[in-house]
């Protein structure tokens, strides 16, 4: 079911109807895992949308009879960073979640379920959380020619690490250009910041489509590198995919299509495409062709490559919609204006201490500040009321 705005309610806030949901810590463990994941995903999208849209209410019809909020709990998997923004109650056969507006004082301009930006951390392809994504995007705007992964190694250790990494990178380049490999051949180098080994699954096409976007995003956003499909990541042995299970033309088409569909965001004027090369390396066993290793070389990208569109939502035009990549990036990068050329102006409201829908407020420095105006026009102290004569 898709989310919809329910305008036929007694609530003054925006109400999002999330459909039917099974609730309860134990009860949710007993339902089909795919249904459990789908219901949780819908609820989280509604939470994210309301956080980014001034807050509101999520209404869900309780599907399991006999449910009691106080006794059974909720059972939804909500990110810890969102929990302080939520209150909940049961009203007869409906479950209501009250969502506050996102507070940018936490350091993030908007609520995001997943950035879908990846980077390489040592030998891992890791997702960037919102803070890492924001820092990455800022670095990309400041310098697009020399972005290094920070580390805490001493200069001598760092130099040794770079030399070791360089040796692995050179070995990977040599392997990439080879035409013929031996079945169960053990490679002389392991995975690294520039090399990833992936074993083929039974469904070759699905394996590539599932793993490739993350790998390409990670290598393109870091320093480039190589992905070898058909090499065991633990033993570094060449396995390949059996020739009868792989169609090279079809697989190359799938790879090209997959990479061309990846969302990118440019900060530069040149706006180049993702640069990559695909090679199929023959795997022989006792002199006979057994299968292939699929090798993909990914160049470092100038700006930002996403594995898919960021998972961030908002309520707009009376519907819940996912932000486009360019919208999400622009929102994340939104900043207060530079007032250095306007010395007579001061910042009265900063984006760093507001809500996602707020705008910067600048006033003349000789004008009464916002707080003073509030005190003068609305002189109501905490827990007290006064009437101005």
N, C-alpha and C positions, 0 to 999 in steps of 0.2 A: 504494500500500500504506500502511496505517496502522501506526503504531508499536505495539509490544507488549512487555510485560515478559517476559523469558526467565528462568524460575525453574529450568530444568534445566541449570545450568552449575556449574563448579567455582570460580567467583569468589564471594568473600564479599560483594562490592558488588552494588548494583542493576545488572542488565544489561538494556539496551534493544536489542531486535532491530529493525534498520532495513531488513531485507529485502535485496534484491539491489542492487548499485551498480556502475557502471563507474568504474574508477579509472585514474589516470595523467594527467599534464598534457596530453600530446598526444592520448591516447585519448579523453578527455572532450570535446575539441574536435571530434571526428569523429562524435559521436552526435547525435541529434535535439535541437535546442536546448530544446524543451519538456520532453523527458525529462531532459535535463541540469539544467534548472531545478527540476524536480519532485524529483529525487534530492537535489539540494543543499538544497532546502527541508526535506525530511524529516530529513536529517542535522542541520541547524541547529536544528530543533525538538527533536531528541533532546539535542543539546548544551545548549540553553537549559534544558530540563527538568531535566537532571542537575545543572547549575550551581546551580539553585534548590532542589535537593533533597538536598544533601550529597555530590554527586559520584557516580561510577559508571563503567560501561563501556558503550560502544556497539559492538555486533557487527553487521557487515554482510558478506553473502556477496559475494565478488568475482565479477562477471559476466563480465568479459573474460578469456579464457584467456591464459596466458603472462605475466600481470602480475607485476611485481617491484617491491616498495615502494622499495627502495634505488635502482633504476635509473630507474623511471618517475615517481616522485613521487606526489602524491595528486591534485591537480587540483581540489580542492574550494575553493569561495570562502567562506572563514571570516572574519568581521569581525576586524580586528586586535586589538580589546580582548579577544577570547575566546582568542586563540592561546596566551597564556602559561599557560592553564589546561588545555592539551591535550598528551597524549603519544600516540604511535601505534606500532603494530607489525603485521606480517603474520604470521599463523599458518595455514600451508597455504593453503586457499582462503577464509580469512576475514580481514577487516580489523578490527582492534580499536583503538578510540580510548578512552583513559583520561581521564576528565574529573574535574578537582578541583572542590571546592565553591567557589562564588562568594565573593569576599572583599569585604565591604562597606567596607573601608578605602579602596577606590577612589572612594568618595563616592556610589555608587549602591546602594540597598538590595537590588536584585535584578537579575538578568540579563534584558535585554529586546532582542528582535530589532528591533522597531519600535514606537514609542509610538502611532503613528497619530493624534497630536495635531498640528494644523497651525496656523501663524500667518502673518500678512502681514509681510514684510520688504521695505520699499520697494515695488517693483512685482512681487514674487515671492510665490507661495504655497509656503511651505517647511515641510518636516516638522521637528518638534522632536526633537532627539536626547534621550537619557535625562536628561542634565544640564539641558537647557533645559526639558524637561517637568516635572522636579522643581521647578525654580525657578518656573515658571509656576503650578503647583498650589499652591505655598506662598504666592505673591502673591495668588492667588484666595481663599485662606482668610483672609489678613490684611486685604484690602480688596477689596470687590466693586463699588466705585463709581468708582474712579479709578485705572485701570491704564494707565500710559503706556509706550510703547516707548522704552527708553533710547537716547540717542544722544550723540555726542561733539561736537555742534555748539556753537559759541559762542552766547550768548543772542541776539545780533542775527541770526545765521544761522538759529538754531532758529525765531525769530519769522518770518523770511522764508519758511522752509520750511513752517511751519504755515499762513501766509497763502496760499501757493501751493497747498497741499493743500486748503485750504478752498475756493479758487476751483474746483478740479477737482471737488470733492465737490458743489458747488452746480450745476456744469454737468451732472454725472451725474444729479443729482436732476431737473433740467429735462428731460434726455433721457428719463429713466424715465417721465415723465408725458406725453411726446409720443405722439400716436396714429399719426402718419404720418411715414415716413422715405423718402429717395430712394436708389435703388440707386447704389452707389459714392460716396455722399455722404461727404465727409471730415469727421470730427468735430473739434471745436475743442479737444479735450483728449486727453491720452494716458492710458495705464494709470498707476495710482498705488497708494498704500497702501490706498485705498478703492475702487478700480476695477480690474476684470479683464475683458479681452476674450478670447473663446474662439470659434474657428471651428467650425462644425458639420462633422462627418465624414459619410461616406456613410450610416452607420447612426446616425440622429439619436438614437434612444432610448439606444443604447449609449454614445454620446458624452456625453450628459447624466449617465447613471448612473456613468460612469467619472470625469468631471471634477467633478461637482457636490458629492459628499461632501467632497472636499479643499477646494474653494472655500468651502463653508458653514462647515466647521470653522475655516478660517483667518480668515474675516471675523468669525465669532461669537466667536472667542477673542481677537480684537484690538479693533477699534473699529467693526465693522460695515462694510458697503459694498455695492457693486453688481457683479453678474456679467451681462455682455451676451453671450449666445450668438448668433453671427452677425455679429460685428464683427472685422475683421482686426487682430490684435494689433500688427503691424509698421507697417501703413499707416494704421490708425485709420479705415478705410473701411467703410461699411455694405455687407454682402454679403447676410446673411440666409440663410434656408433656403427653397428653392422650395416654393410652396404645395402642389404635387402630391406632395411628399415628406414632408409634415408633417401630422399630425392633432392639432390644438390640444387637443382634449378628452383624447385619449390621452396627449399629452405632459404636460399639466397633472397628470393622474392619476399619471404616472410620477414627476414632480417631487415631488408631495405624499408619495407612498409612500416615495421615496428619503430625503427629509428626516426624515420621521417615524421611520424605522428607524435613524437615526444614534444611536449610544450617547452618552449624556450622563451626567455625574456632578455631583450637586448638593452644595454645601457650605452652601447657604442653606435656610431653612425654607419659603420660598414655592414652590420647585420649579416654576417656569414652564416652558413648552415653548419650543422655538426659534421666534422670531418672524421671519416672512418674507412677502414679497408677490411675486406673479408677474404680469407684464404681457407681452402679445404685441403688438409694435409692427409695424404694417404697413410693408412695403417696396415702394415703387412704382417702376416703370421706364416712362418716357414715358407717364405717366398711368394705366397699368394695374397692378393688384396683381400683384406678382411673387412675394412670399414674406413671411416674418416674421423678426423678431429676438425672441428670448426674453430678457426682462430680469427678473432676480431681485434683489430688495433684501433683504439679510440684516441684521437688527439685532444689535447687540452682545449677547452672552449673559452672564448673571450668573456662571456657573460654568465648566464645561469641556465642550466638544463634540468628540467623536472622529469621524474619518472612518469608522472601523470599530473593532472590539474590538482592544485592544493585543495585539501578537504577543509574548506571554510565556507560558512553559510550566512545568509542574512534574509530578513523579511523585507521585500520590496515589491511595490505594485500589487499588494494584497496576496502575495504568494511567497513561499519559501524557495529560495534559489541559491545555487552554488556560485561562489565568486569565480569569475574567469581568472586565468593566470595573471594577466596584466592588471586586473583590478586588485587582486590580492597583493601583488608586488607593490603597486602604487600606494595602497593603504598601509602596508608595512613600512614603506619608506617615507611616509608623510612626516613632515617636520615643521617646526615653527619657522617663521620667516626670519631672515637675517636683517636685524635692525641697525647694523653698523652704519648704514648710509642715511639713517633717519634718527639722529641722536635725540630728537625731541619726542620720540615715541618710546613707550615702555610696554612690556608684555604683561597684560592683566590676567589672561587665562592661557596656560600652556597646554599643548596636546599631551604632554607627559603626565598631566594631573587631571584628566577629564575622562570622557567616555568615547567610544568609537565614533559616535555621531557628532561629537563636538567639533568646533572650529576654533582656531586661534583668535583671541581677542586682544587687540592692541589699542592703547589709549594715549593721549597726550600726557606727558609727564606732569604738566601743571594742573591737570584735572584731578578731581578727587578719585582715589582708587576705588575699586569695586567693593571692597569690604567696608570702607567708610560710607559709601553710598547705601549699602544694605543696612548699616546701623542707623543711618539718618532717616531713611524712608520706611524701614521696617524694624522699628526699635522693640523687638520681642526677644527677651532674654530666655535662656533655657528654662523650661517649665513655668514660665511666667507670661502673662499677657498684659499689655498696656495699650491704652487708647490715647492717640495724639489729639490734643484739643486744637 
